[in-house]
Amino acid sequence: MTIRFAAATIHTAGEDVDDQSVSSELDSDYAEEDNNFEDWVSDQAQNQSCRSLFEDKAFPSAAAARAHDKDVHNFDLHTISAKLELDLHQRIRLINFIRKHAPIPEDIGNLTGAETFFSSDEYLIPQIEDDPLLQLEMDDWSDDEDLSSTDQRPAPPADLPSALRQMQLLERKLAQAHRDMAEYRSLVGQQFDAERFAEIINEPGPSSGPLPRDDDTHYFSSYCENDIHAVMIQDKVRTSTYASFILTNPILFRDAVVLDVGCGTGILSLLAAKSGAKHVYAVDASDIAEKAERIVKANGLEDVITVIRGKVEEISLPDHVEHVDIIVSEWMGYALLYESMLDSVLQARDRFLKPEGGVMAPSQCRIMFGLCEGSEILKERIGFWSDVYGFDLSVMANDVYEEAIVDVVGPEAIASEPYLLKDLHIKDVTTRQLDFTSQFTLVSTTPKRTKIHAFVLYFDTFFTTTGEPVAPEVPVRITKEGDVALAEVWPVGGKAPPQRRASTGPGLKQKEDKRVTSFSTGPRSQPTHWKQTIFLLRDPIHAEDGTIVTGSFYCKKSATNSRELDVEIHYSVRQNSETTEVGETVVQIYKVR
């Protein structure tokens, strides 16, 4: 799906609606007469600490938070609500939308009121518990809001009948505000009850019928067959880098207790045992664990490697082992986070890695982002459908723009320097941080005017013997076909790799501590089985050398399948650094699956 916001703020014409504005004078006029629960809630909201909509900064009241957003971010909640003629529920949805997605104020200023989230019940659920902005009555939204649709307050009544009519009007408006708030609370309550009901009906019961397929069952069953493991092991960049890290750091692995999460065939466990590990616990929840156990026995390492069938979140290590020295895992998926296996690795870290001196391998991953010329991908995935044996099948191409494409991009197609979207330090990152938003700036490096048809994403992976992250200036290793590093750990032509005598000199540990092992899945490196992740643009960017593309990248687990990813890319284009004119903001939404 693609959404476009004009570069300038969109003005929506319309008159104020009477039932959307109630004077703040009502508080003083009726404070003593109408001292009910709704008034108490409003008073509490006025005096409760409230967070800014655009910063992680708290203020003593909702009014103070709104004033800060108006002064610092040029965003006034009342003004945008009045401009878009939002009712109570739409205002609540707007607040929760901002809280959830953290857009920039300019994007909110470009809303038209027709966006789907304004009618979605998802955004009736508070993003912050007891959010003061959601508890404000309509008469709290503005201290100078009108009593009616006119620009001036009504004149004082001239006689008693006029005064009574005005009082009745105000009472009706106040009652309507209370009804709206009660309806909102009821909707939220129903939503929470519905979610609990869904949990209850999905809990396994005594029924003998088949259970619904969950995300894990399908995921683990996909790793039962030989083909997927052959693809991974034959990925020389991947396997040789792991082998190089394990086999060339003997001090780290000698006499260490190692946990291999998602062991598959057990190749990393075998390497750890060869490097001198005291014991290796190889864990996998799929049926491949049975073959891994047979592989361990076939190599005579059953006294060193113990294969455990089960989810690492649920298993216990045998022999009362509580902590391990090293956790090694090849958890990376397409776009790095697809499959959500990192969640399991982090749980293993929190459960089993020793608190002091424990090492995660890999220790760090960087998600990189760039511009991609992409004409070949466009031709293969979109243009192909326009003429199939003389027939127009272009309808088939419509959904391609909504799916991320996993394919190999040549280095000549890259049209910018890469931008670091997310830097994951595996020793410290939490599962909550795996859903993220990142701002980006990409500068075109094309020598001549070019159509940019896609964004491209890939990741770089680092291993250190201390588990600490590498410095930002440390470059990733770009592997080329035939590199010596590949030949050292990967037998070629049936010849065994060269054997090195292990050194135990006093300076070896210092050398190991400084050594960084890494590989890239980017277009400039030898292709891996991860390839690159490509996000096709419905409308190309017309770029030349120096064209600037800025925007926001949103990534989160899919609500329908936690192993998949939902990605939103918001971007706008400025032709060069010398111009201040920025084009419209374009939003495209993708699935990574």
N, C-alpha and C positions, 0 to 999 in steps of 0.2 A: 504494500500500500504506500502511496505517495501523498504527502500533504504539503501545501505551499502556503507560506505566510509572506505577505508583502513586506518589502524592506521598511517602508514607513508604517507608522501605527495606523491600523484600519479604524476609521470612524464609523460607528453604527448610529444611524439617525433613529430618533424615536423619542417619545415623550415619557416623562417619569410616570410610573404607575402608582396610583394612590396607596394600594395595599403593600407596597414595597418600602414605604417610608413613614416612620412615626416619630414625632418630635421627641428629643431627649427631655423635654419638659414633662413628659408623662411620668418620669421617675419621681420628680418632686411633687407633681400634682397628686399622684396616687400611691406614694410610698407608704403612707400610713394606712390608707383604706384598703390596699390590695397587697398586703404583706403575706403572700402565699409562697409556695415552693418555687415557682418559676422566678419570682423576684429574687428569692434567696440565691438561686443558681446564678442569675445575672450578676448580682452583687459579688458573689464569689469569683466569677469570671473576671470582673473588673479588677479585683485585687490579687489574682493568682499569677504566679510567675508564668511568663509566656515567651516562647521562642520565636525569633524572627523567621519569616518565610524563606529567606534566602541565605541565612548564615546560621551556624551552630552557636548562637549567642542568645542568652536568656535576658528578659527584661522584667521589671516588677509587675507589669500588668499588660493586658492585651492592647490597651490604648498606647502604652509606651512602645510596644513592639511594632504596632502599625505606624506610629510616628517615625520610628527609626527607619522602617522600610521606605517610607515616603521621602524622608530627607536624604538617606544614603543611596537608595536604589531607585529613586524616582518612581516608586510604585505605591499607589494608593488603592487599598482593597475596596474601599467604598466607591471610588471613582470608576474602577473597572467594572464593578458590579452594576452601577447605575448605567454605564455606557452600554453594557451588554444586556441590560434589563433582566438581570438574574433574579429568580425567586429564591426563597430560603434554601431549598434543597440544592439548587444549582450553585449557590454561593458555597455551601458546604462541600459539594463535589470539587469546586475550584480549589478550595483550601487543601483538601486531601490530595488532589492531583499534584499541587505544588510540593506538598510535604513528601510525597512518594517519589516523584521523578526529579526534583530539584532543577527545574528549567531556569534559564536566565530570565530576568525581568522583561527584557526586550521580547522574548518569545511569548510571554503571557500578554504583553501589550498588543501583540498581533492576533490574538484570538478573536474569533467572530461570534462565538456563542453557539455555532452549529456543530462544534466538535463532539464526537461520540461520548466522551467521558462525562459531558454535562447531563447525559441521560442514563449513565451506567450506575447500577446499584453498588458496584465494587467500590466506588468513591464516596459512598455514604459511610463506609467503615472508617472510623478515625485512625489516622496514621500515628497519632500521639495520644496516649491515654489522657482523658480529661483535658483535651486541648482547649484552652480558654477562648480561642477564636471561634470554636464551634459552639460554645456555650452562650455567646452573646445573643441577647434578644435583638430583634430588628431595630429597636429604639436605641441600642448601644452602638450601632455601626457608625453613626456619625453624630457629633454633637450639634451640627448645624443642619441636619437633614430636615426637609420640609414636612409640614403636616399634610400637605396635599400636593398635587401636581403643579401648582403654581410656584413661581419663583419667590414669592413673599409670604411671610406668615399671615394668617388671616387676622383681620382687624378684631379687636375686642367686641363681643356681642353687644348690640345696642339695647336689647331688652331681655327679659327672662326667657321667653320662648326660644329666642336665638341661642342663648347660652345653653339651654337644655338640649337643643338639637346638636350643638357642637360637642357637648359632653357625650351624647349618645354615639356620635360618629367616632370619637376617640375611644370610647369603651368597646365599640365593635372592632376597631383596628387592633386594640390590645388583645381582645379575645381571640382574634384571628392569628395574631402572632403566637399566642400561647398554644393554639391548636396546631399550628405549623411545627412548633418545637416538639410538642407531644407526639405528632405523627413521625417526625424524624427519629425520636428516641425509640418509637415502636418499630420502625423499619430496621434500625440498627440491631435492636433486640431480636427481631425475627431472623436477621441475617446470621447473627451469632448462633441462634438456636438451630438454624438450617445447617450451618457448618457442623455443629455437634451431631445433628441427626445423621448427616452424611458419614461422619466418622463411625457412628454406632452401626449403621447398616453395612459398612464395609469391614467391620471387625469379623474375623473368622468365627463361625459358630459351629454347632453340631451337625449342620447339614452335610450330607454325603455327596452333594453335587460339587462340580468343579469350582474352585475359587476364581475370582476375576484375576486376569493377568496383571501383575504389578510391573512397575518399571524395572525392578531388579531381576525378576525372573527372565524377562526377555533379554535383558542386558547380559546376564551371566550365560544364558543358553547360547548366545551368539559367539562365545569364546570356546565352544566345545570342539569345533572342527579344526582339522589340520591347516587348512588354507590360510586362515588369518594369522596363525603363528608363523607359518612359512614366510608370509609377507613381512612380518615384523622382524624376524631374525635375519632375513635377507636384505633388510634395510641396513646397508653397511655403515652409513653415517651414525645411525642410532646405536646399533649393537657394538660397533668398534669403539665408540666413545665411552660407553659404559664399561667395556672390557679394558680400555686404556686406563680409565680412572681406577678401577678395582685392582688391576694387575700391576700398575706402576706406583702404587702407594702401599707397599708391604707393611710399613710400620702402623698405618691406620688399621689394616685388616688383621694383622697377626694377633691371634688369641682373642679376637673380638667376638662378641655375640651379635649376630646380624639377624634382622627381620626383613624378609622379602615380601612386600605387600602386592598381591596380584601376580603371583610367581609365574603363571602360565606353564610353559614347559620346564621351568626351573633354570633357565640359562644363567640368570644373574646369581642364583644361589650356587650353581656349579663354579662360576667364576670366583665368588667370594670364598668358597671352600679351597679352591686352588691357590688363592692369595693368602691362605693361612688362617682363616677364621676358625675360632674355637668351636662354634656351633652356629648353624643357620636354621632359622625357622621360616619355611616357605609356605605362605598362606594363599589359598585361592578358593573362591566360592563356587566355581564352575566345575564341570566334570573333568576338565583338563587336569585337575589335581591328581586323579587316578593315574594318568599317564606320567605326570611329573614324578610320582612315587616310583614308578617302574624305571624311569630314566635314572633317578638317583641310584637305585640298586644296580642298574646295568653299568654304572660308572664306579661302583664300589665305594660310594660315599654315604651309605645309609647310617654310618656311625656319626657323621658330621652334619648331615642335613635331615631335618624332620619336616615332612610335608603335612600340613594341617588343612583339612577340607572345611571351609566355613567362611563366614563374613568376619573380617577383622574387627568389626564393631562388637561381635558377639563371642569370639573365641577367647580361651585362656591359654597361655603358654604352659607347656608341660614342665614337670620337675620344679614346680613352685618358682619359676623364673618370673620376676616382676618387671625388670628393665633390660633393655638391650643397648648396645653401644652405637649401632648404626642401623638406620632404616633405609633400605634401598628399594626403589620402585620405579617402574616405567608407567606412569599414570597419565601421561599427556594425551589429549585427544585432539581432534580437528579444532582449530581456533584455540588451542590449548585446553579450554575448559569444557569442551563437549564430552559427554559421558559422565561428568561429575565424579570421576574416580578420585580426584584430589580430596574431596570431602572425607573419603574413607582413609586416605593416607594421613590426613590431619588428625583424625580420631585415633589412628594407630600411634601417631606422635604423642598425643596427649595421654594415651593409656600406657605406652610401653617405653618410650625413649627416656633414657636416664636424664635427670634434670641438668646435671653439670657435665659438659663435654660430649654430649650426644651429638651425632652427625646425621643430617638428612642428605640423602643423595638421590636426585640432584638437590642443590641447596638454593637455587634461584632460577626463576623464569621471567623473561621479559616479553610482553605482548607488543609487537611492532605494527605500525599502520602506515600506509602510503597511498599515493596516487598510482593508478595503473591505466596505461593506454587501452589495453583490453580489446582491441578490434578483432583479434582471432577468436577469443572466447565469445564475443558477441555474435560473430558469424556462425560459430559452431552451435551455440545454444539458442540463438534467437533467429538469425537469418535463415538457418536451415529449414525452418517450418514454413517459410513463405512460398516455397516451390518444391513440392514433393511429388515427383512424377507428373508434373503439370497441375497439381492440385494445391490450393491455398489452405494450409493447415495452421495458419498463424495464430489461431485461437489457442493452440497448445503452448505458445510462447508467453501468454499473458502471466501465468503463475511463476515463470522463471525469475522474474524480478523480485519475487517475495521469498525466494529460497537462496541462501548462501550457496555458492558453488565451490566445491573442493577440486582443485585442478592445479597443474603446474604452470606457472607463469615464467617466461624467459626474462633474463635480466634486462634485455633491450626494451621490455614493455614497461619498466618502472619509470615513473615520470616525476618523482620527488625523492628527497632524502627521507628515510624512515623516521617516524615519530613514535616515541615511547608512550604507549597508552596506559600500561599497567606493569608495575615491577613487583613481582611476588617473591618475598623472602620466606621460603618454606618453613624455616624454623619458627617464625613469628606470626605468619598470616593466619587469620581466622576464617571460618566458613562464611561468616556474614560478609566478609570483605570480597568474596568471590562474585557477588552481584555488585557491579560498580558503574560509575559514571565518570567519564574522562573528557576534558576539553582537549582539542587538538588544533594545530596549525600546520598546514602543509604548503610548501612553496614549490611551484612547478619548476622543473629543471629541463624542460623540453627545449631544444635549440630553436624550434620553429613552432608556429601556431598549430596546435594539435587538439583533437577531440579526446577527452578523458572519459572513458566509458565505465570505469569501475574504481572502487577502493580495493586494496589488497591488505590482508592481515596474515601475519605469521608470528612465530615465537623463537626466541633464543634461549638456550638452556645452559646453566653453569653448574659445575661441581667444584667444591673446595673441601679440603681435608679438615678444616675447622668448622664447616657448616655455616660460616659467616658469609654475608653477601659480598660480592666483588664491588670495587669502586666503580662509579659511573663511567669513568674514562677507560676502563678495561674493555677492549673490543672482543667481540665473539669470534671464534675461529671459523673462517669460511673454508669449507672442505671442497676440494676439487677432485675430480676423478683421477685416480692414480697417486694420490698423496701418500707420502711415506708412512704417515700415521695409520692409514688404513692397512697397508701391507704388513705392519708390525704385529697386528693382532688378528688379521684375517688371512688365513692360508690361501694362497693363490696357486693354481695349477697343481694342487695336491701336495705342495711343499709346506712343511711345517714352518710357522713363524720363527724368527730368530730367538734363541733363548738367551736371557741375560742372567748373570749370577747376582743374586740378591745382595745388596750392600747393607751393612749395619754400622757404617761410620757415624761419628758423632754429629756430623753436619747434615745427615740424611733427613732427620725430622724437620729441621729448619727449611730444607729445600721442599719437602712435601707440603709444609704449611703455606708456602708461597705459591705453590703450583696451582694453576687454574686450568681445569679441563672444560671444554665447552663445544657446543655445536649449534648451527643455525638451520632453521627450516625455511629460510628466506630464498628469494629468487636468485641471489648471487651465489648460493651454495649448491653443491650437488643435491639433486632432488631426493626427498625422503618420502616415506609412505604417508606422512602427514600432508605433503604437498603444500599448497597455500589456500587460504580461504578468500573467495572473491565475492564482492558485493556489487552486482551490476547496477548501473544508474539508468533509470527510465529515460532521462534526458542527459546527454553528455555535457561535460564542462568544457567550454572552449578556452583553452589555456595556451599561454606562451611562457617564455622564460620569465620568472618572477611573479606569475599569477599566484595569488594567495587564497587558499581554501581553509576556512575556519569553521569549527563546529563542535558538536558534542557527540560522544559515543556512549550509548547506554547498553549494558549487557546484564542479563539476569536469567536465572533458570526458568524454563517454560512452566507455566501453571498446569499444563496438561501432561507433561512428562519431564520429570526432574533431570533426566539425562540429556535433554535437549536445551538449546539456548534461544532466547528471544533477544534480538538486537534492534535498536533504533539508532539511526544516524541522522543528525540534524546538521546541515551545512549551508554556508553561503559563500559567495565568491567575490573577491576584490581583484581587479585586473592587475594591480601592482602596488608596491608600497608607497608610491607617490600619490595615489588617488585615495580619497576618503569615501568614495561612493561604493556601497556594498549592495550586492544583489539580493534578491528575495531569499528567504530561508526555506530550504527544501527538507522535508522529512521523509525518509524511507524506512520501512519496517521489514525485518527479515527473520526467517527461521533458520537455525543451524541444526541440521538433523541428518 
